[in-house]
Amino acid sequence: MIILLLTTFLLLGALPLVQADDYNPLYANLDGDMLVSTEGTVMYTLTMVGGPAEDSDGNYTYEAELSGDDVSDAEIDDSSGESADSGIFTFNVTAPSVAQTFYIVVNCTSYNDDVTLYSNITFKVIAVEPVVITATITNNGEVSATGIPLVLQLYEDDEWVTLYNTTIDLDAEGSYNFSYNWTVENLESGEYRFRLILDENNTVVTFEGGGSVYEKTVYYDVSGYDWMNTLFWVLIIALAIVTFFVWIRPDKKRKK
């Protein structure tokens, strides 16, 4: 019996041992906005590569949490996840209601039945009170318009910089309420110029009077001007689909 036990031990000892050094290191990266508005929701992308999860029987997992002075009302919609197919995950973070610096802390693992590797990420995010830019765009025409290009720009460093662009739909005699949160860390005193451009090339609609650019100048912490956090524009625009006007043009060939 003693000889049998000894032989068994020697056979087990001869088996190759799987160690962490046998795998590529686990690398993890978190990508997303570092400056966000209070109570704003932002999507982040977590990417993991390497480790035992690269094998057919391996998996990637993560667990995420928020830390900061007051993050009680902040949240992560998917605070954990696991995947055998890919090391790419996405989750949304809703920032706290109080302006502050907070952190997204992510614990990452790459594992199989034999080995587990770990990597930790601490991602710094600054939540600030946003400047809310709003506009009401009204279609006074009798025809609906869809896919109207809309661009919001800020004038800085002697050029117009695009903050946001999208397309909107307007029903006949309908309105669209536009809102954008402009997030700036340590807003400096001075003059700020914004402009809203609707269908700059007139590809979808035509404008009564030919105007499609609406500009607004505001002042922050400048003597003689009151600063309002919300900038409100009301744009009354007569819209109609270009093809409608083309269709109703008289046929010159039929004139006598």
Backbone as CSV, one residue per row, in Angstrom:
resi,resn,N_x,N_y,N_z,CA_x,CA_y,CA_z,C_x,C_y,C_z
1,MET,0.830,-1.210,0.000,0.000,0.000,0.000,0.858,1.250,0.000
2,ILE,1.919,1.250,0.697,2.817,2.406,0.755,3.420,2.670,-0.614
3,ILE,3.808,1.622,-1.301,4.394,1.770,-2.637,3.364,2.335,-3.610
4,LEU,2.133,1.921,-3.520,1.061,2.404,-4.398,0.819,3.891,-4.196
5,LEU,0.794,4.310,-2.961,0.580,5.726,-2.678,1.731,6.572,-3.199
6,LEU,2.936,6.096,-3.067,4.107,6.825,-3.513,4.114,6.952,-5.029
7,THR,3.713,5.887,-5.700,3.673,5.905,-7.153,2.640,6.912,-7.654
8,THR,1.494,6.941,-7.004,0.448,7.890,-7.371,0.933,9.321,-7.223
9,PHE,1.638,9.625,-6.171,2.161,10.969,-5.936,3.135,11.381,-7.030
10,LEU,3.983,10.457,-7.420,4.970,10.769,-8.440,4.312,11.037,-9.792
11,LEU,3.254,10.302,-10.106,2.562,10.498,-11.369,1.868,11.862,-11.404
12,LEU,1.232,12.240,-10.293,0.573,13.540,-10.222,1.588,14.677,-10.309
13,GLY,2.711,14.504,-9.681,3.733,15.529,-9.693,4.327,15.738,-11.070
14,ALA,4.212,14.748,-11.926,4.774,14.870,-13.252,3.876,15.632,-14.212
15,LEU,2.567,15.874,-13.833,1.650,16.612,-14.703,2.052,18.083,-14.785
16,PRO,1.949,18.720,-15.976,2.307,20.141,-16.102,1.330,21.022,-15.341
17,LEU,1.834,22.020,-14.645,1.003,22.957,-13.900,0.725,24.194,-14.756
18,VAL,-0.549,24.651,-14.800,-0.922,25.853,-15.531,-0.759,27.057,-14.614
19,GLN,0.009,28.055,-15.018,0.280,29.225,-14.206,-0.119,30.491,-14.961
20,ALA,-0.231,31.588,-14.212,-0.611,32.859,-14.827,0.402,33.294,-15.870
21,ASP,1.664,32.930,-15.675,2.702,33.327,-16.629,2.516,32.685,-17.994
22,ASP,1.676,31.656,-18.071,1.437,30.992,-19.353,0.511,31.797,-20.260
23,TYR,-0.086,32.885,-19.761,-1.046,33.674,-20.531,-0.546,35.107,-20.711
24,ASN,-1.086,35.753,-21.727,-0.807,37.174,-21.893,-1.413,37.938,-20.722
25,PRO,-0.832,39.076,-20.336,-1.405,39.862,-19.241,-2.816,40.344,-19.598
26,LEU,-3.616,40.639,-18.580,-4.950,41.200,-18.780,-4.842,42.720,-18.837
27,TYR,-5.268,43.287,-19.969,-5.298,44.731,-20.125,-6.755,45.186,-20.155
28,ALA,-7.044,46.295,-19.477,-8.411,46.820,-19.429,-8.390,48.328,-19.631
29,ASN,-9.387,48.823,-20.364,-9.479,50.254,-20.651,-10.935,50.687,-20.605
30,LEU,-11.187,51.865,-20.023,-12.531,52.430,-19.963,-12.541,53.716,-20.773
31,ASP,-13.496,53.829,-21.698,-13.565,54.977,-22.597,-14.912,55.680,-22.442
32,GLY,-14.883,57.009,-22.319,-16.111,57.788,-22.181,-15.790,59.208,-21.756
33,ASP,-16.830,60.025,-21.588,-16.649,61.436,-21.238,-16.064,61.589,-19.840
34,MET,-15.111,62.502,-19.724,-14.531,62.816,-18.416,-15.176,64.054,-17.798
35,LEU,-15.922,64.813,-18.603,-16.653,65.985,-18.118,-18.112,65.805,-18.475
36,VAL,-18.985,65.754,-17.463,-20.403,65.480,-17.693,-21.240,66.487,-16.921
37,SER,-22.516,66.561,-17.276,-23.430,67.444,-16.556,-24.033,66.696,-15.374
38,THR,-24.349,67.437,-14.322,-24.999,66.829,-13.166,-26.315,66.184,-13.607
39,GLU,-26.573,64.979,-13.115,-27.761,64.192,-13.431,-27.806,63.734,-14.895
40,GLY,-26.739,63.994,-15.631,-26.684,63.538,-17.016,-26.320,62.065,-17.092
41,THR,-26.777,61.392,-18.147,-26.483,59.972,-18.348,-25.546,59.810,-19.540
42,VAL,-24.435,59.115,-19.317,-23.394,58.951,-20.329,-23.045,57.477,-20.450
43,MET,-22.807,57.021,-21.688,-22.421,55.632,-21.916,-20.897,55.498,-21.904
44,TYR,-20.416,54.435,-21.257,-18.989,54.132,-21.205,-18.748,52.746,-21.807
45,THR,-17.581,52.584,-22.430,-17.218,51.311,-23.046,-15.991,50.740,-22.342
46,LEU,-16.138,49.531,-21.825,-15.051,48.814,-21.157,-14.503,47.767,-22.115
47,THR,-13.190,47.782,-22.321,-12.549,46.821,-23.204,-11.483,46.061,-22.444
48,MET,-11.571,44.721,-22.493,-10.574,43.864,-21.867,-9.980,42.925,-22.906
49,VAL,-8.667,42.756,-22.865,-7.980,41.795,-23.738,-6.926,41.063,-22.919
50,GLY,-6.656,39.815,-23.316,-5.611,39.035,-22.661,-6.130,38.146,-21.548
51,GLY,-5.223,37.364,-20.996,-5.557,36.455,-19.912,-6.205,35.172,-20.396
52,PRO,-6.607,34.316,-19.469,-7.183,33.004,-19.805,-8.473,33.081,-20.619
53,ALA,-9.164,34.211,-20.595,-10.416,34.333,-21.350,-10.198,34.205,-22.848
54,GLU,-8.959,34.355,-23.297,-8.682,34.197,-24.719,-8.823,32.750,-25.169
55,ASP,-8.786,31.815,-24.201,-9.012,30.409,-24.536,-10.500,30.156,-24.768
56,SER,-10.811,29.038,-25.394,-12.202,28.726,-25.720,-13.059,28.501,-24.485
57,ASP,-12.442,28.115,-23.368,-13.211,27.846,-22.151,-13.121,28.983,-21.143
58,GLY,-12.654,30.178,-21.579,-12.468,31.284,-20.648,-13.589,32.306,-20.712
59,ASN,-13.596,33.219,-19.740,-14.603,34.274,-19.653,-13.985,35.563,-19.139
60,TYR,-14.588,36.693,-19.552,-14.282,37.998,-18.980,-15.434,38.399,-18.069
61,THR,-15.124,39.012,-16.947,-16.160,39.544,-16.063,-15.721,40.908,-15.530
62,TYR,-16.694,41.695,-15.101,-16.360,42.966,-14.460,-17.402,43.288,-13.395
63,GLU,-16.986,44.086,-12.435,-17.873,44.677,-11.433,-17.491,46.134,-11.287
64,ALA,-18.473,47.030,-11.379,-18.204,48.471,-11.352,-18.999,49.140,-10.238
65,GLU,-18.423,50.187,-9.683,-19.100,50.979,-8.662,-18.628,52.422,-8.755
66,LEU,-19.386,53.321,-8.124,-19.051,54.738,-8.124,-18.580,55.149,-6.738
67,SER,-17.595,56.034,-6.701,-17.122,56.560,-5.427,-16.960,58.070,-5.534
68,GLY,-17.136,58.752,-4.411,-17.033,60.210,-4.383,-17.610,60.740,-3.095
69,ASP,-17.602,62.068,-2.956,-18.093,62.679,-1.724,-19.587,62.476,-1.525
70,ASP,-20.365,62.552,-2.606,-21.816,62.414,-2.488,-22.353,61.811,-3.787
71,VAL,-22.327,60.498,-3.883,-22.796,59.804,-5.093,-24.014,58.936,-4.783
72,SER,-24.752,59.307,-3.741,-25.882,58.491,-3.311,-26.978,58.402,-4.364
73,ASP,-27.130,59.453,-5.192,-28.172,59.422,-6.215,-27.610,59.143,-7.606
74,ALA,-26.324,58.825,-7.689,-25.724,58.423,-8.962,-25.867,56.911,-9.116
75,GLU,-25.805,56.427,-10.355,-25.977,54.995,-10.550,-25.339,54.510,-11.840
76,ILE,-25.083,53.193,-11.866,-24.615,52.489,-13.058,-25.708,51.493,-13.430
77,ASP,-26.158,51.515,-14.687,-27.293,50.665,-15.036,-26.919,49.185,-15.104
78,ASP,-25.703,48.854,-15.545,-25.222,47.467,-15.566,-23.898,47.432,-14.817
79,SER,-23.963,47.213,-13.517,-22.766,47.307,-12.689,-21.903,46.056,-12.731
80,SER,-22.358,45.005,-13.409,-21.549,43.792,-13.543,-21.929,43.086,-14.831
81,GLY,-21.025,42.252,-15.310,-21.300,41.522,-16.537,-20.301,40.413,-16.752
82,GLU,-20.666,39.469,-17.629,-19.792,38.338,-17.959,-20.006,37.965,-19.418
83,SER,-18.913,37.619,-20.094,-19.009,37.252,-21.503,-17.903,36.277,-21.865
84,ALA,-18.273,35.252,-22.620,-17.292,34.298,-23.141,-16.909,34.636,-24.576
85,ASP,-17.640,35.546,-25.198,-17.429,35.862,-26.604,-16.522,37.072,-26.818
86,SER,-16.592,38.038,-25.927,-15.864,39.284,-26.139,-15.554,39.934,-24.806
87,GLY,-14.481,40.730,-24.807,-14.141,41.484,-23.611,-14.624,42.913,-23.678
88,ILE,-15.626,43.188,-24.520,-16.151,44.547,-24.682,-17.532,44.641,-24.031
89,PHE,-17.681,45.579,-23.124,-18.939,45.797,-22.412,-19.284,47.288,-22.479
90,THR,-20.564,47.599,-22.429,-21.008,48.992,-22.332,-21.969,49.122,-21.155
91,PHE,-21.905,50.261,-20.483,-22.859,50.550,-19.414,-23.046,52.055,-19.320
92,ASN,-24.191,52.465,-18.789,-24.521,53.878,-18.635,-24.322,54.316,-17.193
93,VAL,-23.773,55.504,-17.036,-23.582,56.099,-15.712,-24.402,57.376,-15.631
94,THR,-25.259,57.470,-14.625,-25.996,58.704,-14.348,-25.249,59.461,-13.263
95,ALA,-24.810,60.665,-13.573,-23.979,61.452,-12.669,-24.775,61.927,-11.460
96,PRO,-24.106,62.229,-10.365,-24.802,62.752,-9.182,-25.414,64.123,-9.455
97,SER,-26.371,64.510,-8.635,-27.060,65.787,-8.806,-26.243,66.960,-8.290
98,VAL,-25.198,66.682,-7.518,-24.347,67.724,-6.955,-23.039,67.775,-7.747
99,ALA,-22.618,68.977,-8.155,-21.368,69.127,-8.894,-20.195,68.656,-8.036
100,GLN,-19.343,67.822,-8.614,-18.238,67.240,-7.860,-17.369,66.396,-8.786
101,THR,-16.232,65.963,-8.258,-15.404,64.965,-8.921,-15.733,63.601,-8.327
102,PHE,-16.044,62.642,-9.189,-16.298,61.289,-8.698,-15.551,60.284,-9.564
103,TYR,-15.607,59.022,-9.181,-14.786,58.014,-9.842,-15.618,56.780,-10.194
104,ILE,-15.322,56.214,-11.368,-15.867,54.909,-11.753,-14.775,53.888,-11.476
105,VAL,-15.033,52.985,-10.570,-14.051,51.964,-10.191,-14.512,50.620,-10.758
106,VAL,-13.664,50.001,-11.580,-14.028,48.762,-12.259,-13.017,47.674,-11.911
107,ASN,-13.514,46.543,-11.405,-12.692,45.365,-11.152,-12.903,44.376,-12.294
108,CYS,-11.835,44.053,-13.011,-11.916,43.207,-14.203,-11.236,41.869,-13.953
109,THR,-11.780,40.815,-14.541,-11.158,39.488,-14.437,-11.182,38.799,-15.789
110,SER,-10.166,37.989,-15.995,-10.090,37.084,-17.139,-9.739,35.723,-16.564
111,TYR,-10.603,34.721,-16.796,-10.380,33.453,-16.100,-10.815,32.263,-16.958
112,ASN,-10.286,31.106,-16.557,-10.794,29.810,-17.018,-10.803,28.870,-15.825
113,ASP,-10.875,27.584,-16.060,-10.981,26.638,-14.946,-9.717,26.581,-14.106
114,ASP,-8.593,27.043,-14.643,-7.317,26.877,-13.944,-6.755,28.165,-13.354
115,VAL,-6.931,29.279,-14.066,-6.242,30.517,-13.676,-7.199,31.701,-13.772
116,THR,-7.045,32.673,-12.867,-7.781,33.925,-12.913,-6.806,35.087,-12.818
117,LEU,-6.929,36.034,-13.746,-6.119,37.242,-13.711,-7.020,38.444,-13.431
118,TYR,-6.468,39.450,-12.738,-7.243,40.610,-12.321,-6.618,41.901,-12.849
119,SER,-7.477,42.901,-13.066,-7.014,44.244,-13.403,-8.044,45.237,-12.885
120,ASN,-7.583,46.340,-12.328,-8.489,47.338,-11.750,-8.323,48.684,-12.462
121,ILE,-9.449,49.373,-12.669,-9.464,50.690,-13.313,-10.136,51.689,-12.380
122,THR,-9.550,52.869,-12.250,-10.191,53.989,-11.571,-10.254,55.149,-12.555
123,PHE,-11.477,55.514,-12.963,-11.697,56.499,-14.020,-12.285,57.761,-13.399
124,LYS,-11.595,58.889,-13.565,-12.009,60.157,-12.965,-13.025,60.872,-13.848
125,VAL,-14.131,61.324,-13.240,-15.174,62.059,-13.957,-15.506,63.326,-13.166
126,ILE,-15.661,64.434,-13.877,-16.036,65.700,-13.249,-17.463,66.051,-13.662
127,ALA,-18.347,66.178,-12.684,-19.739,66.563,-12.942,-19.893,68.056,-12.646
128,VAL,-20.408,68.804,-13.631,-20.579,70.251,-13.466,-22.026,70.622,-13.767
129,GLU,-22.452,71.771,-13.216,-23.765,72.298,-13.545,-23.746,72.766,-15.002
130,PRO,-24.636,72.250,-15.845,-24.578,72.617,-17.263,-25.234,73.960,-17.550
131,VAL,-24.814,74.575,-18.635,-25.546,75.693,-19.215,-26.552,75.075,-20.178
132,VAL,-27.831,75.284,-19.937,-28.873,74.662,-20.742,-29.281,75.608,-21.862
133,ILE,-29.096,75.185,-23.097,-29.469,75.971,-24.265,-30.736,75.362,-24.860
134,THR,-31.776,76.155,-24.969,-33.050,75.638,-25.476,-33.550,76.494,-26.627
135,ALA,-34.354,75.890,-27.462,-34.984,76.617,-28.561,-36.294,75.934,-28.909
136,THR,-37.281,76.726,-29.283,-38.544,76.206,-29.795,-38.626,76.543,-31.284
137,ILE,-38.694,75.528,-32.097,-38.738,75.706,-33.549,-40.143,75.366,-34.015
138,THR,-40.788,76.313,-34.674,-42.179,76.154,-35.061,-42.325,76.158,-36.575
139,ASN,-43.097,75.221,-37.079,-43.414,75.146,-38.505,-44.769,75.816,-38.735
140,ASN,-44.766,76.966,-39.365,-46.012,77.678,-39.651,-46.626,77.261,-40.989
141,GLY,-45.946,76.366,-41.687,-46.443,75.940,-42.984,-47.500,74.857,-42.871
142,GLU,-48.085,74.499,-44.009,-49.148,73.495,-44.056,-48.622,72.131,-44.507
143,VAL,-47.308,71.997,-44.624,-46.688,70.752,-45.056,-45.688,70.293,-44.006
144,SER,-45.678,68.993,-43.700,-44.708,68.442,-42.758,-43.325,68.362,-43.398
145,ALA,-42.292,68.394,-42.563,-40.915,68.272,-43.035,-40.186,67.271,-42.145
146,THR,-39.425,66.362,-42.736,-38.704,65.338,-41.971,-37.217,65.391,-42.305
147,GLY,-36.411,64.977,-41.320,-34.970,64.913,-41.523,-34.300,66.250,-41.738
148,ILE,-34.758,67.276,-41.013,-34.178,68.617,-41.169,-32.853,68.685,-40.389
149,PRO,-31.729,68.967,-41.051,-30.455,69.086,-40.325,-30.471,70.272,-39.368
150,LEU,-29.996,70.040,-38.146,-29.916,71.099,-37.137,-28.537,71.032,-36.486
151,VAL,-27.847,72.172,-36.429,-26.490,72.231,-35.881,-26.403,73.360,-34.859
152,LEU,-25.838,73.081,-33.688,-25.576,74.096,-32.674,-24.069,74.336,-32.621
153,GLN,-23.664,75.608,-32.699,-22.243,75.938,-32.724,-21.907,77.024,-31.710
154,LEU,-20.644,77.024,-31.276,-20.092,78.026,-30.367,-18.909,78.684,-31.055
155,TYR,-18.816,80.010,-30.944,-17.697,80.730,-31.548,-16.555,80.819,-30.538
156,GLU,-15.434,80.172,-30.864,-14.272,80.231,-29.998,-13.000,80.123,-30.829
157,ASP,-11.972,80.820,-30.384,-10.680,80.841,-31.087,-10.858,81.246,-32.550
158,ASP,-11.694,82.263,-32.768,-11.901,82.857,-34.093,-12.523,81.910,-35.106
159,GLU,-13.283,80.915,-34.650,-13.982,80.035,-35.582,-15.197,79.423,-34.901
160,TRP,-16.143,78.988,-35.728,-17.339,78.338,-35.201,-17.058,76.857,-34.981
161,VAL,-17.313,76.390,-33.766,-17.071,75.001,-33.390,-18.414,74.316,-33.150
162,THR,-18.623,73.181,-33.763,-19.886,72.458,-33.618,-19.951,71.756,-32.261
163,LEU,-20.990,72.067,-31.496,-21.234,71.409,-30.220,-22.122,70.181,-30.387
164,TYR,-23.072,70.275,-31.327,-24.063,69.202,-31.460,-24.713,69.305,-32.826
165,ASN,-24.975,68.149,-33.433,-25.744,68.152,-34.675,-26.682,66.964,-34.699
166,THR,-27.838,67.151,-35.320,-28.860,66.121,-35.358,-29.799,66.423,-36.519
167,THR,-30.845,65.644,-36.651,-31.923,65.957,-37.596,-33.233,65.930,-36.827
168,ILE,-34.190,66.748,-37.265,-35.470,66.825,-36.575,-36.608,66.688,-37.588
169,ASP,-37.790,66.328,-37.098,-39.002,66.254,-37.905,-39.992,67.293,-37.390
170,LEU,-40.697,67.951,-38.309,-41.697,68.951,-37.927,-42.996,68.681,-38.664
171,ASP,-44.049,68.481,-37.886,-45.371,68.345,-38.490,-45.856,69.700,-38.988
172,ALA,-46.822,69.675,-39.890,-47.433,70.916,-40.344,-48.034,71.647,-39.144
173,GLU,-47.699,72.930,-39.011,-48.153,73.766,-37.893,-47.758,73.156,-36.539
174,GLY,-46.665,72.414,-36.526,-46.185,71.802,-35.287,-44.909,72.466,-34.793
175,SER,-44.459,72.043,-33.618,-43.266,72.625,-33.001,-42.320,71.528,-32.524
176,TYR,-41.047,71.899,-32.383,-40.027,70.996,-31.852,-39.267,71.733,-30.761
177,ASN,-39.168,71.125,-29.585,-38.449,71.736,-28.469,-37.034,71.159,-28.409
178,PHE,-36.061,71.995,-28.683,-34.652,71.590,-28.693,-34.005,71.957,-27.365
179,SER,-33.161,71.056,-26.837,-32.452,71.334,-25.584,-31.075,70.685,-25.629
180,TYR,-30.073,71.421,-25.177,-28.699,70.904,-25.151,-28.016,71.368,-23.876
181,ASN,-27.358,70.444,-23.182,-26.607,70.772,-21.971,-25.148,71.030,-22.336
182,TRP,-24.732,72.275,-22.212,-23.340,72.653,-22.496,-22.549,72.554,-21.204
183,THR,-21.591,71.634,-21.154,-20.806,71.407,-19.940,-19.431,72.036,-20.095
184,VAL,-19.097,72.925,-19.163,-17.817,73.628,-19.175,-17.257,73.629,-17.761
185,GLU,-16.000,73.236,-17.628,-15.345,73.279,-16.327,-14.725,74.657,-16.121
186,ASN,-15.039,75.295,-14.980,-14.485,76.605,-14.641,-14.776,77.627,-15.748
187,LEU,-16.048,77.885,-15.968,-16.471,78.841,-16.989,-15.881,80.220,-16.697
188,GLU,-15.191,80.787,-17.677,-14.538,82.084,-17.507,-15.499,83.228,-17.843
189,SER,-15.270,84.382,-17.233,-16.098,85.544,-17.520,-15.841,86.019,-18.938
190,GLY,-16.893,86.581,-19.562,-16.722,87.097,-20.914,-17.951,86.903,-21.769
191,GLU,-17.769,87.119,-23.070,-18.844,87.034,-24.046,-18.828,85.671,-24.728
192,TYR,-20.023,85.092,-24.914,-20.142,83.795,-25.581,-21.184,83.909,-26.684
193,ARG,-20.802,83.471,-27.869,-21.706,83.535,-29.023,-22.094,82.129,-29.451
194,PHE,-23.399,81.912,-29.569,-23.933,80.640,-30.041,-24.736,80.886,-31.311
195,ARG,-24.827,79.870,-32.139,-25.730,79.965,-33.280,-26.346,78.601,-33.567
196,LEU,-27.580,78.651,-34.024,-28.337,77.466,-34.385,-28.592,77.521,-35.890
197,ILE,-28.181,76.482,-36.596,-28.304,76.455,-38.054,-29.298,75.366,-38.436
198,LEU,-30.323,75.752,-39.182,-31.319,74.804,-39.671,-31.150,74.616,-41.171
199,ASP,-30.879,73.383,-41.565,-30.802,73.029,-42.990,-29.995,74.069,-43.768
200,GLU,-28.712,74.159,-43.419,-27.849,75.208,-43.963,-27.854,75.257,-45.492
201,ASN,-27.932,74.092,-46.128,-27.875,74.055,-47.592,-29.259,74.002,-48.245
202,ASN,-30.312,74.191,-47.447,-31.696,74.169,-47.957,-31.988,72.889,-48.751
203,THR,-31.529,71.761,-48.201,-31.743,70.484,-48.891,-33.115,69.891,-48.597
204,VAL,-33.725,70.277,-47.487,-35.013,69.713,-47.098,-36.112,70.751,-47.126
205,VAL,-35.840,71.954,-46.635,-36.881,72.969,-46.481,-36.443,74.289,-47.091
206,THR,-37.411,75.177,-47.268,-37.107,76.553,-47.639,-37.598,77.459,-46.526
207,PHE,-36.959,78.616,-46.375,-37.259,79.524,-45.277,-37.805,80.839,-45.818
208,GLU,-38.859,81.285,-45.186,-39.432,82.581,-45.566,-38.417,83.666,-45.236
209,GLY,-38.024,84.442,-46.220,-37.005,85.457,-46.005,-35.604,84.932,-46.210
210,GLY,-35.443,83.602,-46.398,-34.141,83.021,-46.692,-33.257,82.777,-45.486
211,GLY,-33.725,83.061,-44.258,-32.886,82.909,-43.082,-32.908,81.501,-42.516
212,SER,-31.733,80.982,-42.161,-31.683,79.668,-41.517,-30.660,79.634,-40.391
213,VAL,-29.990,80.778,-40.106,-28.991,80.871,-39.053,-29.492,81.835,-37.990
214,TYR,-29.507,81.371,-36.729,-30.023,82.199,-35.632,-28.948,82.293,-34.557
215,GLU,-28.525,83.512,-34.272,-27.368,83.729,-33.407,-27.781,84.421,-32.110
216,LYS,-27.070,84.065,-31.031,-27.363,84.643,-29.705,-26.051,84.899,-28.982
217,THR,-25.908,86.090,-28.411,-24.727,86.438,-27.619,-25.129,86.562,-26.157
218,VAL,-24.384,85.894,-25.279,-24.663,85.964,-23.840,-23.378,86.361,-23.126
219,TYR,-23.551,86.888,-21.905,-22.409,87.370,-21.134,-22.402,86.698,-19.765
220,TYR,-21.220,86.287,-19.347,-21.086,85.653,-18.038,-20.138,86.489,-17.175
221,ASP,-20.626,86.852,-15.999,-19.809,87.587,-15.024,-19.198,88.845,-15.630
222,VAL,-20.031,89.583,-16.390,-19.581,90.825,-17.003,-20.428,91.963,-16.446
223,SER,-19.814,93.052,-16.024,-20.525,94.175,-15.418,-21.566,94.737,-16.383
224,GLY,-22.786,94.916,-15.876,-23.855,95.481,-16.679,-24.746,94.453,-17.330
225,TYR,-24.415,93.162,-17.197,-25.220,92.104,-17.800,-25.610,91.092,-16.733
226,ASP,-26.843,90.637,-16.819,-27.312,89.588,-15.915,-27.129,88.246,-16.608
227,TRP,-26.600,87.270,-15.888,-26.372,85.933,-16.441,-27.531,85.015,-16.053
228,MET,-28.092,84.360,-17.041,-29.114,83.348,-16.789,-28.563,82.006,-17.225
229,ASN,-28.721,81.001,-16.405,-28.189,79.677,-16.741,-28.895,79.079,-17.952
230,THR,-30.150,79.485,-18.165,-30.890,78.976,-19.319,-31.016,80.063,-20.367
231,LEU,-30.564,79.761,-21.584,-30.685,80.687,-22.703,-31.878,80.244,-23.529
232,PHE,-32.821,81.123,-23.719,-34.065,80.713,-24.374,-34.254,81.453,-25.682
233,TRP,-34.341,80.700,-26.781,-34.612,81.282,-28.091,-35.960,80.776,-28.575
234,VAL,-36.734,81.652,-29.172,-37.971,81.235,-29.829,-37.819,81.537,-31.313
235,LEU,-37.841,80.497,-32.115,-37.641,80.658,-33.553,-38.947,80.351,-34.265
236,ILE,-39.477,81.309,-34.953,-40.687,81.115,-35.749,-40.261,81.042,-37.210
237,ILE,-40.400,79.872,-37.805,-39.873,79.645,-39.146,-40.967,79.073,-40.025
238,ALA,-41.147,79.640,-41.204,-42.099,79.095,-42.169,-41.372,78.033,-42.986
239,LEU,-41.795,76.792,-42.859,-41.129,75.688,-43.532,-42.047,75.056,-44.559
240,ALA,-41.468,74.576,-45.654,-42.207,73.797,-46.638,-41.213,72.952,-47.409
241,ILE,-41.647,71.781,-47.837,-40.758,70.897,-48.559,-40.465,71.454,-49.940
242,VAL,-39.189,71.437,-50.313,-38.770,72.027,-51.581,-39.484,71.373,-52.752
243,THR,-39.617,70.053,-52.736,-40.235,69.365,-53.866,-41.695,69.782,-54.044
244,PHE,-42.335,70.247,-52.987,-43.715,70.717,-53.091,-43.799,71.929,-54.003
245,PHE,-42.849,72.879,-53.835,-42.846,74.068,-54.675,-42.510,73.706,-56.119
246,VAL,-41.592,72.775,-56.308,-41.240,72.350,-57.658,-42.451,71.740,-58.343
247,TRP,-43.218,70.949,-57.600,-44.357,70.218,-58.166,-45.460,71.160,-58.637
248,ILE,-45.674,72.287,-57.939,-46.797,73.159,-58.300,-46.401,74.261,-59.274
249,ARG,-45.135,74.287,-59.709,-44.753,75.293,-60.700,-45.501,75.054,-62.014
250,PRO,-45.965,76.114,-62.652,-46.697,75.930,-63.921,-45.781,75.415,-65.020
251,ASP,-46.336,74.600,-65.905,-45.591,74.046,-67.036,-45.553,75.086,-68.149
252,LYS,-44.375,75.657,-68.397,-44.247,76.743,-69.387,-44.601,76.266,-70.792
253,LYS,-44.429,74.988,-71.076,-44.705,74.466,-72.410,-46.189,74.531,-72.749
254,ARG,-47.052,74.558,-71.734,-48.502,74.566,-71.994,-49.048,75.960,-72.145
255,LYS,-48.196,76.969,-71.888,-48.665,78.351,-72.030,-48.832,78.696,-73.515
256,LYS,-49.889,79.409,-73.853,-50.126,79.831,-75.242,-49.858,81.304,-75.396
